Amino acid sequence: MYWVILVVSGMLEAVWASALSASNGFRRLWPSVLFVVSVVASMGGLAIAMSAIPTGTAYAVWVGIGATLTVVWALVTKKERLTAGGICFLALLVVSVIGLKVVS
């Protein structure tokens, strides 16, 4: 159950990162509201997960999921362009997150 909470929290990290960008420096209301709600939920879930998963592992997985999904969202919305190097490093990040789950 703690791993599910951690994964959802990592997904919410991508939501708040994207909402923060869309808020235009907190000048747009609804992206700013989405940022606040999702950052509180994401951090809360991370805190709960850390009660059963080692801190370093939980944080690395949380950041890895959030970073990967943030990049994917930027690609889908055409705000970033993917390069061959980017594909390799994203794949390495995903493999690393899976590896941390396997060894924990």
Beta strands, then each sheet from edge to edge (+ up, - down):
end
